[in-house]
Amino acid sequence: MKLNLYEIRLCKKEEYEKLMRFIRDYWSEKHIFLKSKELFEFQHGKADNGFYDFLVAVHKETGEFHAVLGFINSSLYDGQSKEEPEFTAGAIWKVRDDVENKEIHKLGLGILFTLIQLYPKSLYITLGLSQNAQRIYDALHYNFSTMNHYYIANDSIEEFVIADKVIKQPQATDKSVEIKLEHDASDALENQLVPNKTAEYVRNRYINHPFYHYDIYGIYVDNVLKAEWVVREIEVNGAKCLRIVDMRGCSNVLHNCYGKVQALLKETGAEYLDCYNYGISKKDFEMMGFVEKRGDTVIPNYFEPFERKNVEIYCAHCGDGDVSIFKGDADQDRPNDLA
């Protein structure tokens, strides 16, 4: 897409304050990046090569940023080629509303196309889409959908504080299945999900997170590690829940985990274990013992601040083959409050 009024490029390290002003003035004056450069650089790089993982559309005449697109480059965490990462994940995507010229309405697509062209061999995924973004991705014929939401409720709890009107479906657990808290991600685990997240990715993206604590649970079948769940425990109003924010390994050979999950829920005192996912079949989740959220069941998504309501998460991806997207991808599981 040819633009004469703008240069679209990566944000330079020395433009950090300029980018923060754009986020404050045109995205949200309460955004967490305005409070924590450490969190921003954890997600978008420390600009060791002189550039952040943030595209900016620079107006050639004024030098102002008129649009931005932040993205997460998987190589930031797995040490692979920065030029050909396993995937990139879109985050903040904003065109200024107060500018009017003959090219401003092209900037949204222009900055997105630039990102795709920067990494033509990489999978592109995005989630947490606004209504406007949904329309754009749908018009572009990207693979576009809502994420499915699954859970297993603690069958020993009668009054729920976080969830509401849950469905309990006790199932017989396959005795060959074990769920074990691990000290590290396994380099030996064969990951069959796309994108391919390595053990190093899990370590740097989750275990070494500067603010959140994540646990890694290994799922074993006949003493063989088949999958890893990345789980974050959340406390609110004197209650707890467990959230699977990422997963690697395989899903279609996992037998019923219901009883083992119940043991974990009782051990931690959590109301439920839940997971947002796109790409893994409902049958696979049901085989593991999960229930799909439906009807008037409430499994909240917002915790900072807490809102006891359901939230649909829309996602999209550009790439061939089967793709599995989790809540931990992009920026959907980052802090909103560092207090």
KABELZI-V520965 format. One record per run of one state. SS is the DSSP state (~ for helix, > for strand, _ for the rest). FROM is the first residue (numbers start at 1). TO is the last residue. If there is no record, write none. Layout:
ss:SS from:FROM to:TO
ss:SS from:FROM to:TO
//
This chain:
ss:_ from:1 to:5
ss:> from:6 to:12
ss:~ from:13 to:26
ss:_ from:27 to:31
ss:~ from:32 to:34
ss:_ from:35 to:36
ss:~ from:37 to:44
ss:_ from:45 to:50
ss:> from:51 to:59
ss:_ from:60 to:64
ss:> from:65 to:73
ss:_ from:74 to:74
ss:~ from:75 to:78
ss:_ from:79 to:86
ss:> from:87 to:95
ss:_ from:96 to:103
ss:~ from:104 to:118
ss:_ from:119 to:122
ss:> from:123 to:127
ss:_ from:128 to:130
ss:~ from:131 to:139
ss:_ from:140 to:142
ss:> from:143 to:146
ss:_ from:147 to:147
ss:> from:148 to:153
ss:_ from:154 to:163
ss:> from:164 to:164
ss:_ from:165 to:176
ss:> from:177 to:182
ss:_ from:183 to:198
ss:~ from:199 to:207
ss:_ from:208 to:214
ss:> from:215 to:221
ss:_ from:222 to:223
ss:> from:224 to:236
ss:_ from:237 to:238
ss:> from:239 to:249
ss:_ from:250 to:257
ss:~ from:258 to:268
ss:_ from:269 to:271
ss:> from:272 to:278
ss:_ from:279 to:281
ss:~ from:282 to:288
ss:_ from:289 to:290
ss:> from:291 to:292
ss:_ from:293 to:297
ss:> from:298 to:298
ss:_ from:299 to:302
ss:> from:303 to:303
ss:_ from:304 to:305
ss:> from:306 to:306
ss:_ from:307 to:313
ss:> from:314 to:318
ss:_ from:319 to:324
ss:> from:325 to:326
ss:_ from:327 to:339
//
